[in-house]
Every structure is written in structure tokens, then in C-alpha cells.
Amino acid sequence: MATSPFSVRIDDDVRKKLKEEANQLRRSESFVANEAIKKYLIAAEAKREAIDAALGLAEEGEFVSSSTMADWVDSWGTGQEKALPEPDIKLSR
């Protein structure tokens, strides 16, 4: 994959942690920063897609109730985590 130089200003404490991580991994700071940026961009894209999907359901009048969401969140880390809830509120249009 082709690369190109890119300059960015970061806080001193972030730079220190970047350097420590690069040393720990025996990789360059550029490599670690590039991997972190890639992961951030993937996560940001996934978040946007999830928001767009939720907005699509909302426009169709489908929602997940707060109690259903709370039950789902409460199941996290219990060993019996529930599946992502389906919309349980459907508004007639």
C-alpha cells in the first residue's frame, strides 16, 4: 500500500504514550499512529452507519423502548447477554 507523509500536532502526553507503545511493540511511532487512525476511522464509519440505520427505522415509525434497551444493557457481562433488541414500538402512520 502506498503511503504519504502527514504532519499532525498531538499533546505531549499522547506523544509520550505513542512512543511507549511503539517501543513495546518494537514498531515505529508512525506505524502505531497509522493503525490507531485506521481503527478510529473504521469505528467512526460504523457509528455513522448505525445512526443512519436507526434514523431509517425511526422514519418508518419503529423504535426500541427504553425498558427493552435497559434489559439488554443490563444483560451485558452476565454470561447470558441478550441479542440486540428488535423494535418493539411501531407507530401507525
C-alpha positions as CSV (number, residue, x, y, z in Angstrom):
1,M,0.0,0.0,0.0
2,A,1.3,3.4,-0.9
3,T,2.0,5.9,1.9
4,S,2.4,9.6,2.0
5,P,3.8,12.0,4.7
6,F,1.3,13.6,7.0
7,S,2.0,16.0,9.8
8,V,-0.2,16.3,12.9
9,R,0.2,18.1,16.2
10,I,-0.6,16.0,19.3
11,D,-0.5,16.7,23.0
12,D,2.8,15.9,24.8
13,D,1.2,13.2,26.9
14,V,-0.3,11.5,23.8
15,R,3.1,11.6,22.2
16,K,4.7,10.0,25.2
17,K,2.2,7.2,25.2
18,L,2.6,6.7,21.5
19,K,6.3,6.4,21.9
20,E,5.9,3.9,24.8
21,E,3.5,1.8,22.8
22,A,5.8,1.8,19.7
23,N,8.7,0.7,21.8
24,Q,6.6,-2.0,23.4
25,L,5.6,-3.3,20.0
26,R,9.0,-2.8,18.5
27,R,7.3,-0.8,15.8
28,S,7.7,2.8,14.6
29,E,5.6,5.6,16.0
30,S,4.3,6.2,12.5
31,F,3.1,2.6,12.3
32,V,1.3,2.8,15.7
33,A,-0.3,6.1,14.8
34,N,-1.4,4.8,11.4
35,E,-3.0,1.8,13.0
36,A,-4.8,3.9,15.6
37,I,-6.1,6.3,12.9
38,K,-7.4,3.4,10.8
39,K,-9.2,1.9,13.7
40,Y,-10.7,5.2,14.6
41,L,-12.0,5.8,11.1
42,I,-13.5,2.3,10.9
43,A,-15.3,2.9,14.3
44,A,-16.5,6.3,13.1
45,E,-17.9,4.8,9.9
46,A,-19.6,2.0,11.8
47,K,-21.1,4.6,14.2
48,R,-22.4,6.7,11.3
49,E,-23.9,3.6,9.6
50,A,-25.6,2.6,12.9
51,I,-27.1,6.1,13.3
52,D,-28.3,6.1,9.6
53,A,-29.9,2.7,10.1
54,A,-31.6,3.9,13.3
55,L,-32.8,7.0,11.6
56,G,-34.3,4.9,8.8
57,L,-36.2,2.8,11.4
58,A,-37.4,6.0,13.1
59,E,-38.7,7.4,9.8
60,E,-40.6,4.1,9.4
61,G,-42.1,4.6,12.9
62,E,-40.1,1.8,14.5
63,F,-38.4,2.2,17.9
64,V,-36.9,0.2,20.7
65,S,-38.4,1.2,24.0
66,S,-36.2,2.4,26.9
67,S,-37.2,-0.6,29.0
68,T,-36.2,-3.1,26.3
69,M,-32.9,-1.2,25.9
70,A,-32.3,-1.2,29.6
71,D,-33.0,-5.0,29.8
72,W,-30.5,-5.5,27.0
73,V,-27.8,-3.3,28.6
74,D,-28.3,-5.0,32.0
75,S,-27.6,-8.3,30.4
76,W,-24.1,-7.3,29.3
77,G,-21.3,-9.1,31.1
78,T,-23.7,-11.6,32.8
79,G,-22.8,-14.6,30.7
80,Q,-26.3,-14.6,29.3
81,E,-26.1,-11.5,27.2
82,K,-29.3,-10.9,25.2
83,A,-29.3,-10.3,21.5
84,L,-29.6,-6.8,20.1
85,P,-33.3,-5.9,20.6
86,E,-35.7,-5.6,17.7
87,P,-38.0,-2.6,17.6
88,D,-40.9,-3.1,19.9
89,I,-42.7,0.2,19.3
90,K,-44.4,0.6,15.9
91,L,-46.3,3.8,15.2
92,S,-49.1,3.8,12.8
93,R,-48.8,6.3,10.0
